Amino acid sequence: MSEARDKGLALFREVYGDEMADGAVAHGHSTTDFGPEQVNWTFEWAFGSVWAREGLQRKLRSCAVLGMLIGQGQSEEIKAHTIMGLKNGLTRKELEEIFYTAIPYAGFPAANTAKTAMLEAFAQMEKASAG
């Protein structure tokens, strides 16, 4: 395992928890599942190289990533990164401002997709904290 992968897995585990991290590790070791290398690249490159960089605080990096994902209309990733943003210190109000800022730049359809995904992420987080 590379140092970047170790750092990335630790950061992923911190944000998404043991259950999700352990499942991703198992998928990455699979010889029968589809696309296991993507998990390894996620740990090593996205989390271990990009997210671990010191140039931006994780909270600010979350803002940037969410803006890009909203612009692309990537609802599942917006949901995941809304959760990550909350864990990186963004408040629900700040996430709402990111949503509002996206409207004139990404358009109403992309912002509506983001709103739905963000609300689903909030509900998921509330459910997890309640039980």
N, C-alpha and C positions, 0 to 999 in steps of 0.2 A: 504494500500500500504506500502511495506517495504521501508526502507531508501535506500537499494541497488537498488530497482526498480526505486525509484524517481531519484536517481543519474544517473542510466542507461538511463532512458527516457530523462532526460535533456541533456545528452551527445549525445544520438541518434538524438534528435531534433537539437542540435547545428551542427552536422555533415550533417545530411540528410534533414533538413528543416522541417517546420511545416506541410506541406501537407503530406509528407511521414510518419512523426511521428503520425499525427492525424489518418491517414489511418491504421497504424499498431495498434494503441490503439483501434480503432473500431473493427479491426479483433480480437484482444485479448479479447474483451468483447463479441464477437459473440457467440451465442448458436447454430448457424446453419452452420457456416463456418467450413471447415476442418482444424484441427490443430491449434486452437487458443492459446493453451498453449505454443506453440513454441515462439510466440511473447512475452509472459510474461517471459519465460526463457531467451530470448534474452535480454530483458531490465534488468532483475534482475541479471542474472549470467554473460553473455558475456559482456554487457556494464557496468552494475552496480558493478560487482565484479572484473572482469578481466581488462577491459579497464580503470576503475577508479583507479586501483592500482598505487602507486607512484614509484614502482621499476624501471620503464622505462618511458622515455618521450613518449608521444603518437606517435611522429614521428618514433622513434625506434621500437615501438610496431607494427606500420604499416609495417615497413620493415620485421620484423619477420613473421607477419601474411601473407604478400604477398609471401614470400619465401615458406611457407608451402602450401599455396593455389596453387602456380605454380607447386610445386612438385606433388600435387594431381590432377592437370589439371582441376580445378574447375572454369570454365570460368565466370559464372555469379557472383560468389563470388570475383573473381579477379577484375572484372569490378567494383563492389560495393566498394571493398577495395582500388582500385586505386583512386576512387573519395574521399574516406575517407582519404587516404594517402595525397592527395593534400590538403585537408582541415586541415590535421594534420601537414602541413608544408613541405612535400616532394615536390621537384621540378620535373618537367617533366624529366630533365636530371638525377636526382637521381633514378627516377622510371625506366628509361632506363638502368641504371647501375644494378638495382635489376634484371631486365630482363636478361642482359648479364651474371650476376653471376649465374643465374639459369641454363643456358645452359649446363655447364659441370656437374652439380649436378643432374638436373632433366631430362635432355635430350632435344634434338631438338623438338620432338613432343609436349611435355609439354610447352616448351618455346614458340613455335609457337601459341599454344592455348592462352597463356598469352599475347603475342603480340597483337593478334586480340582483346582480351578483353580490354587490356589497350588502344588501339587505339579507340575502341568504347567508353570507358569512357572519353577519351580526347575530342572526338567529342561531346559527351553529355554535358560535362562541357562548351565547347566553345559555343554550341547552347544556353545553359541556360544563359550564361553571355551576349550573343548578343541580347537576346530578352526576 
